[in-house]
Amino acid sequence: MKSFFKKALAGTLSALMLASCAAPAMAAETEDVDYKITNPYETVDWENWNHYKAMLHAHTLYSDGELSITEVVEEYYAQDYDILAITDHGVVNQGWDKVPEMLPLIGYNQYFKKLEPLDSARYKEITTGADRDGRGMLDVELGIEMNGVVMRKNHINGFFCGYGQGIWGIEEDYETPVAETEKAGGISFINHPGDFYNASGDISRAYDYANLKDWCEIYMNYESCVGIEVYNERDTVARYDRVIWDNILMYTVPRGRVVWGFSNDDSHVLSTIGVTAEMFLMPENTNEALRTAMENGTFFACSTISKVEMGDEFRGNGDYAIVNNIVVDEIEDTISVEIASNSDYTVEWIADGEIIAYGDSIDLDMYSDDIRSYVRFQIKNDGGIVLSQPFVTDSGNMAEYQFELPEDPDYGTIGNYFYNIYLKLRRTLIGELIYREAVLDNI
């Protein structure tokens, strides 16, 4: 229910407008909508929880990275990260101080280089923060990038279960690693989605639900697939991945499923370490707390490069803005943000991929014509950009915002027979190479 004063004010203003209109065309009344707002940060104890800077997608010499695990761990530690997941292709991280089993092909470094893990004494120093005022860096358990040797880069990060070790993956197949990770008790998220369809080269592919269909169906069928990367490395192949995220949300949120946005370096070389981060809100820096935060969405996606939102030439220089509190008022239908920033900042509110409002708070009733199933905000400052997770805005009309995904093509009995052969061919290495060359402009 709305407050008495809000309703009284709305009624008074409407009466004054009607009384003052001499022309036949009347001014439209502002609709007073009763929103049920689902706040992804509702469980956060803002007074007692801490912010933890995380990286959940990094590579080493154990797959196709150019740096040793010691170099990668030391660099993220030096850049003030609190959490690091090593996610080599087809190789499960068993701990920074252990050498994992490597794939025969992509693990070519094992034949040419001496691969030594992080020294056990140094491992203890880093994980306990002995030389950093007790602020250790968390070694994320059992991280891996699955479908690790496919050409189309339908890559998925898995955590906390160990599935995927030694499995090369199948072209075009997102579902198997997600399903098997869930079965093994882990969680996952989808990496750099725009790379799969070369959306950075053709933005229309980011809007085409024929392309987004597989991802939408995975999110509706597998709760353990918690999100999607919205920033990756230097925002090249990921340029329109926020567009993909918003379009997925437009499908899933009215059906009761919220997809979280992640932001990762996908680092293979030194120059890409520290470009992005997730900022997690947790009571303690443990694997158990991290998993809960990944599942609940109590984090922000951050990047020093955001080509569409900040411009092609922008490079963050300084600290990201920090969110110190979020207040949701369901009586007044407002969401307010308390922000700390070392430089001037701008807050933009987004619904269905469009900026609809600016400022540290938003009154949903003022933008009821623009808001359907969710809003999210982004903060820009000299350090870069910070994206919130979506706030579900349910006005009781969610069923009206549901739409169906495109049907699979029907070419008739004979046509479908050959079309299925074509799809099976695309799941092979040769077929994928042909498809990339013929359809996706040599990505």
C-alpha positions in Angstrom: 0.0 0.0 0.0 1.1 3.5 -0.7 1.4 6.2 2.0 -1.7 8.3 2.5 0.2 11.5 1.7 1.6 10.1 -1.5 -1.9 9.1 -2.7 -3.4 12.4 -1.5 -0.7 14.4 -3.4 -1.2 12.4 -6.6 -5.0 12.9 -6.4 -4.7 16.7 -5.8 -2.3 17.1 -8.7 -4.6 15.1 -11.0 -7.6 17.2 -10.0 -5.7 20.5 -10.6 -4.5 19.2 -14.1 -8.1 18.3 -15.1 -9.5 21.6 -13.9 -6.9 23.7 -15.8 -7.2 21.9 -19.1 -9.4 23.8 -21.6 -8.4 21.8 -24.6 -10.2 18.5 -25.4 -6.9 16.5 -25.2 -6.3 15.8 -21.5 -2.8 15.4 -19.9 -2.2 11.8 -18.9 -2.3 10.9 -15.2 0.9 9.5 -13.6 0.1 5.9 -12.7 0.7 5.1 -9.1 2.1 1.5 -9.3 2.5 -0.7 -6.3 5.8 -2.5 -6.9 7.2 -5.5 -5.2 10.9 -4.9 -5.3 13.3 -7.8 -5.0 16.7 -6.5 -3.8 19.6 -8.8 -4.5 21.6 -7.1 -1.7 18.8 -7.6 0.9 20.9 -10.1 2.9 23.9 -7.8 3.2 24.9 -6.5 6.6 26.2 -3.1 5.4 27.6 -2.2 8.9 29.7 -5.4 9.4 30.4 -7.1 6.1 33.4 -6.2 4.0 34.1 -5.5 0.3 36.3 -8.1 -1.3 37.9 -7.6 -4.7 37.8 -10.7 -6.8 39.0 -12.3 -10.0 37.2 -15.5 -11.1 38.7 -16.1 -14.6 42.5 -16.3 -14.9 44.9 -18.5 -16.9 48.4 -19.8 -16.4 51.0 -22.0 -18.1 48.9 -24.9 -17.0 46.8 -24.2 -20.1 47.3 -21.4 -22.7 48.5 -18.6 -20.4 51.9 -17.1 -20.7 52.6 -16.7 -17.0 53.4 -19.2 -14.3 51.0 -19.8 -11.5 53.4 -18.0 -9.2 53.6 -15.0 -11.4 49.8 -14.8 -11.8 49.1 -15.2 -8.0 51.8 -12.7 -7.0 50.6 -10.1 -9.5 46.9 -10.3 -8.4 48.1 -10.2 -4.8 50.3 -7.1 -5.5 47.3 -5.4 -7.2 45.3 -5.8 -4.0 42.9 -8.6 -4.9 41.3 -10.6 -2.1 40.0 -13.5 -4.2 41.5 -15.4 -7.1 40.2 -18.3 -9.1 42.7 -20.0 -11.5 40.5 -21.4 -14.3 42.7 -23.1 -16.8 41.2 -24.8 -19.9 40.2 -28.3 -19.0 42.3 -28.3 -15.9 40.8 -28.2 -12.4 42.7 -26.0 -9.9 43.8 -28.2 -7.0 45.5 -25.3 -5.2 48.1 -22.7 -6.1 50.8 -24.9 -4.5 50.0 -28.0 -6.5 50.6 -29.0 -10.1 47.4 -30.2 -11.7 46.9 -32.8 -14.4 47.2 -31.0 -17.8 45.5 -31.7 -21.1 47.8 -33.3 -23.8 47.2 -30.6 -26.5 46.5 -27.3 -24.8 48.9 -28.2 -22.0 51.9 -28.0 -24.4 53.9 -26.1 -21.8 54.4 -29.3 -19.8 56.6 -30.6 -22.5 58.9 -27.5 -22.8 58.9 -25.9 -19.4 59.5 -26.9 -15.8 56.1 -26.1 -14.2 56.6 -25.4 -10.5 53.6 -24.4 -8.3 53.7 -21.6 -5.7 56.1 -22.4 -2.9 54.2 -23.8 0.1 55.7 -21.2 2.5 54.7 -18.4 0.2 51.3 -20.0 -0.4 50.7 -19.7 3.4 51.9 -16.1 3.5 49.5 -15.1 0.7 46.5 -17.0 1.8 46.8 -15.6 5.4 48.0 -12.2 4.4 51.0 -12.4 6.6 52.7 -9.5 4.8 49.4 -7.6 4.1 48.1 -6.8 7.5 46.3 -10.2 7.8 44.3 -9.7 4.6 44.9 -12.9 2.8 43.9 -13.8 -0.8 41.4 -16.6 -1.2 42.4 -19.6 -3.3 39.0 -20.4 -5.0 38.4 -24.2 -4.9 38.3 -26.3 -8.0 38.1 -23.6 -10.6 38.1 -24.6 -14.3 37.2 -23.3 -17.7 35.1 -26.0 -19.4 34.7 -26.7 -23.1 38.4 -25.8 -23.1 39.5 -26.9 -26.5 36.5 -25.9 -28.7 37.0 -23.4 -31.5 33.7 -21.4 -31.0 34.6 -20.5 -27.5 31.4 -21.7 -25.8 33.4 -21.6 -22.6 31.9 -22.0 -19.1 33.6 -21.5 -15.8 32.9 -24.1 -13.1 33.6 -24.0 -9.4 33.5 -26.1 -6.2 33.0 -29.6 -7.6 35.9 -30.7 -9.8 33.9 -31.6 -12.9 35.6 -31.1 -16.3 39.1 -32.3 -15.6 40.6 -33.5 -18.9 37.4 -33.1 -20.9 38.0 -31.2 -24.1 34.4 -30.2 -24.7 32.0 -30.2 -27.6 31.5 -27.5 -30.2 28.2 -25.6 -29.7 27.4 -27.5 -26.5 26.7 -25.3 -23.4 24.3 -27.6 -21.7 26.6 -30.6 -20.9 29.1 -28.8 -18.7 26.4 -26.9 -16.9 24.3 -30.0 -16.3 27.3 -32.1 -15.2 28.6 -29.4 -12.9 25.2 -29.1 -11.3 25.0 -32.9 -10.9 28.5 -32.8 -9.2 27.3 -30.2 -6.8 29.1 -27.1 -8.3 28.1 -23.8 -9.8 29.0 -22.2 -13.1 28.7 -19.1 -15.2 28.9 -18.5 -19.0 32.0 -16.7 -20.3 32.3 -13.9 -22.9 29.0 -14.7 -24.7 29.5 -12.1 -27.5 32.5 -14.0 -28.7 30.3 -17.0 -29.5 28.4 -15.1 -32.2 31.0 -12.3 -32.9 28.5 -9.8 -31.6 31.2 -7.2 -31.3 31.3 -7.2 -35.1 27.6 -7.1 -35.5 25.4 -5.7 -32.7 22.3 -7.2 -34.2 23.5 -10.6 -33.1 23.2 -9.4 -29.5 19.5 -8.7 -30.0 18.6 -11.8 -32.0 16.8 -14.3 -29.7 17.7 -17.1 -32.1 21.2 -16.6 -30.9 20.3 -16.1 -27.2 17.9 -19.0 -27.1 20.3 -21.6 -25.8 21.5 -19.4 -22.9 17.9 -18.4 -22.0 16.9 -22.1 -21.8 20.0 -23.0 -19.7 19.2 -20.3 -17.2 15.6 -21.5 -16.9 16.6 -25.1 -16.5 19.7 -25.0 -14.3 19.7 -22.9 -11.1 23.4 -23.7 -10.6 24.4 -21.6 -13.7 24.3 -18.4 -11.8 25.3 -15.8 -14.3 27.1 -14.5 -17.4 30.2 -12.4 -18.0 29.3 -8.9 -18.9 32.9 -7.7 -19.0 35.8 -9.8 -20.3 39.4 -8.7 -20.6 39.7 -5.4 -22.5 36.1 -5.3 -23.6 36.8 -6.2 -27.2 34.9 -9.4 -27.9 32.7 -8.4 -24.9 31.8 -5.0 -26.3 28.0 -5.7 -26.5 27.8 -8.3 -23.7 25.8 -5.9 -21.5 23.3 -5.9 -24.4 23.2 -9.7 -24.3 22.8 -9.6 -20.6 19.8 -7.2 -20.7 18.1 -9.2 -23.4 18.5 -12.4 -21.5 17.1 -10.6 -18.4 14.1 -9.4 -20.4 13.3 -13.1 -21.0 14.2 -14.7 -17.7 13.1 -12.2 -15.1 9.4 -12.2 -15.9 9.7 -16.0 -15.5 11.2 -15.7 -12.1 14.9 -16.2 -12.9 17.5 -13.5 -12.3 20.9 -13.9 -14.0 23.9 -12.2 -12.3 26.5 -10.2 -14.2 30.2 -11.1 -13.8 33.3 -9.2 -14.8 36.7 -10.9 -15.4 40.1 -10.4 -16.9 40.3 -13.8 -18.6 44.0 -13.0 -18.2 46.6 -14.9 -20.3 49.3 -12.2 -20.2 50.6 -9.7 -17.7 49.0 -6.6 -19.4 45.4 -8.0 -18.9 45.8 -8.6 -15.1 43.8 -6.0 -13.2 41.6 -4.7 -16.0 38.3 -5.9 -14.3 37.0 -7.2 -11.0 34.0 -8.3 -9.1 33.5 -6.6 -5.7 31.9 -9.1 -3.3 30.0 -8.2 -0.1 30.6 -11.0 2.4 30.8 -11.6 6.2 34.2 -13.4 5.7 36.6 -14.3 3.0 36.0 -18.0 2.7 35.0 -20.4 -0.1 31.7 -21.0 1.6 30.9 -17.3 1.8 32.0 -16.8 -1.8 29.8 -19.5 -3.1 26.8 -18.0 -1.3 27.6 -14.5 -2.7 27.9 -15.9 -6.2 24.5 -17.6 -5.8 22.7 -14.7 -4.2 24.2 -11.9 -6.4 25.7 -9.9 -3.5 28.5 -8.4 -5.7 29.2 -5.7 -8.3 30.8 -6.1 -11.7 33.6 -3.6 -12.3 35.8 -2.7 -15.2 38.4 0.0 -16.1 37.4 -0.3 -19.7 33.8 -0.1 -20.9 33.8 0.9 -24.6 30.1 1.6 -25.2 29.4 3.2 -21.8 32.6 5.1 -21.2 34.0 5.5 -24.8 36.6 3.6 -26.8 39.6 5.6 -25.4 38.6 5.6 -21.7 40.9 3.8 -19.3 40.2 3.9 -15.6 42.8 5.5 -13.4 42.1 5.3 -9.7 39.7 3.4 -7.5 36.2 2.2 -8.4 33.3 3.8 -6.7 32.2 1.8 -3.6 28.6 1.1 -2.7 28.3 1.5 1.1 24.5 0.9 1.4 21.4 0.3 -0.7 17.9 1.2 0.7 14.8 -0.1 -0.8 11.5 1.5 0.2 8.5 -0.5 -1.1 6.0 2.0 0.3 7.5 4.9 -1.6 8.7 2.6 -4.4 12.3 4.0 -4.3 15.8 2.5 -4.4 18.6 4.7 -3.0 22.3 4.1 -3.1 25.0 5.4 -0.8 28.3 5.8 -2.6 31.9 6.6 -1.7 34.2 7.8 -4.5 37.6 9.4 -4.8 36.4 11.3 -7.9 33.2 12.8 -9.3 30.7 10.1 -10.2 27.5 9.6 -12.2 24.8 7.0 -11.4 22.6 5.8 -14.3 19.5 3.6 -13.9 18.8 1.1 -16.6 15.7 -0.9 -17.6 15.5 -3.2 -20.6 18.9 -2.0 -21.7 18.0 1.7 -21.8 19.1 4.5 -19.4 15.9 5.9 -17.9 17.1 8.0 -14.9 20.1 9.6 -13.2 21.0 10.1 -9.6 21.7 8.3 -6.3 18.0 7.3 -6.0 15.1 6.4 -8.3 11.4 6.7 -7.7 10.0 3.8 -9.8 6.6 5.5 -10.1 8.1 8.4 -12.0 9.4 5.9 -14.7 6.6 3.4 -14.7 6.2 3.7 -18.5 9.8 2.6 -18.9 10.1 -0.1 -16.2 8.8 -3.6 -16.8 10.5 -6.4 -14.9 13.7 -5.0 -13.5 16.1 -2.1 -13.1 19.8 -2.0 -12.4 22.3 0.9 -11.9 25.8 1.7 -13.1 28.3 4.1 -11.5 30.9 5.9 -13.5 33.9 7.6 -12.1 37.6 8.2 -13.0 38.4 4.6 -11.9 35.9 3.0 -14.3 32.4 1.5 -14.2 30.6 -0.4 -11.5 27.4 -2.4 -12.4 24.8 -3.5 -9.9 22.8 -6.7 -10.2 19.2 -6.4 -11.3 16.4 -5.4 -8.9 13.2 -7.2 -9.8 10.3 -4.7 -10.1 7.1 -6.7 -10.0 4.0 -4.6 -10.5 1.8 -7.6 -10.8 2.0 -7.7 -14.6 4.9 -10.1 -15.1 2.8 -12.4 -17.3 2.3 -9.6 -19.7 6.1 -9.2 -20.2 6.7 -12.8 -21.0 7.4 -13.7 -24.6 8.3 -16.9 -26.4 11.7 -17.8 -27.9 11.9 -18.4 -31.7 10.8 -21.8 -32.8 13.4 -24.1 -34.3 13.3 -23.9 -38.2 11.0 -26.4 -40.0 12.2 -27.2 -43.5 10.0 -30.2 -44.0 10.9 -33.9 -43.6 13.8 -33.9 -46.1 15.0 -30.4 -45.3 15.0 -31.1 -41.6 17.0 -34.3 -42.2 19.8 -32.3 -43.9 19.5 -29.5 -41.4 20.2 -31.9 -38.6 23.2 -33.2 -40.4 24.4 -29.6 -40.8 24.0 -29.1 -37.0 25.9 -32.2 -36.2 28.7 -31.2 -38.6 28.9 -27.8 -36.7 29.7 -29.8 -33.6 32.9 -31.1 -35.1 36.1 -29.2 -35.4 36.1 -29.1 -39.2 32.4 -28.0 -39.3 33.1 -25.2 -36.8 36.1 -23.9 -38.7 33.9 -23.7 -41.9 31.1 -22.0 -40.0 33.4 -19.4 -38.5 34.9 -18.7 -41.9 31.6 -18.6 -43.8 29.3 -17.0 -41.3 31.1 -15.2 -38.5 33.5 -13.1 -40.5 36.7 -14.8 -39.6 36.5 -14.2 -35.8 
